Amino acid sequence: MSVTNRVPDAAKGPLGVVSLGVMIIGLVLGYIFTLLGVTLYFDLNGIGGISPTESLVVLGSGVACIVVGYLGWRGFMGFAY
């Protein structure tokens, strides 16, 4: 039995909206952190004192946010229909 079958019908709409919000926020933050991590790694922005390890942490955080955004999309598709 899937999760959508166990959730009451009255709660599917709000869960779909929350999942859509998680998707939008996750993708926006993931895009920002990923691009910031790439520019920090290749020293393209003029912020000094950032090590490659720290820039890879920012890049990894961006990828993790994109994954959370994808999971929000999957949740939206599960609860919206």
C-alpha positions in Angstrom: 0.0 0.0 0.0 1.5 3.3 -1.0 1.7 6.5 1.0 -0.9 8.2 -1.1 -3.4 5.5 -0.3 -2.9 5.9 3.4 -3.3 9.7 3.4 -6.9 10.9 3.9 -8.4 12.6 0.8 -8.8 15.9 2.7 -5.1 16.1 3.3 -3.9 15.3 -0.2 -4.5 18.9 -1.5 -2.5 20.7 1.2 0.3 18.1 1.0 0.5 18.6 -2.7 0.8 22.4 -2.2 3.5 21.9 0.5 5.4 19.5 -1.8 5.2 22.1 -4.6 6.6 24.7 -2.3 9.4 22.4 -1.2 10.2 21.8 -4.9 10.4 25.5 -5.7 12.5 26.4 -2.7 14.8 23.4 -3.1 15.4 24.1 -6.8 16.0 27.8 -6.3 18.4 27.4 -3.4 20.1 24.5 -5.1 20.7 26.5 -8.3 22.1 29.4 -6.2 24.4 27.2 -4.1 25.6 25.1 -7.0 26.6 28.2 -9.1 28.1 29.8 -6.0 30.1 26.7 -5.3 31.4 26.5 -8.9 32.4 30.1 -8.9 34.1 29.8 -5.5 36.0 26.6 -6.6 37.4 28.3 -9.8 37.9 31.6 -8.0 35.7 33.5 -10.4 34.0 36.0 -8.0 36.8 37.8 -6.1 35.9 36.6 -2.7 39.2 35.8 -1.1 40.1 33.3 1.5 37.8 30.4 0.5 39.5 27.1 0.2 38.6 24.5 -2.4 37.3 22.2 0.3 34.9 24.9 1.5 33.7 25.6 -2.0 33.0 21.9 -2.5 30.9 22.0 0.6 28.8 24.8 -0.9 28.6 22.9 -4.1 27.5 19.7 -2.3 24.9 21.7 -0.4 23.5 22.9 -3.7 23.3 19.4 -5.1 21.6 18.3 -1.9 19.0 21.1 -2.3 18.4 20.1 -5.9 17.7 16.5 -4.7 15.3 17.8 -2.1 13.6 19.8 -4.8 13.3 16.7 -6.9 11.8 14.8 -3.9 9.3 17.7 -3.5 8.3 17.3 -7.2 7.8 13.6 -6.7 5.7 14.3 -3.7 3.6 16.8 -5.6 3.0 14.3 -8.4 2.0 11.7 -5.9 -0.4 13.8 -3.9 -1.8 16.0 -6.7 -3.4 13.1 -8.7 
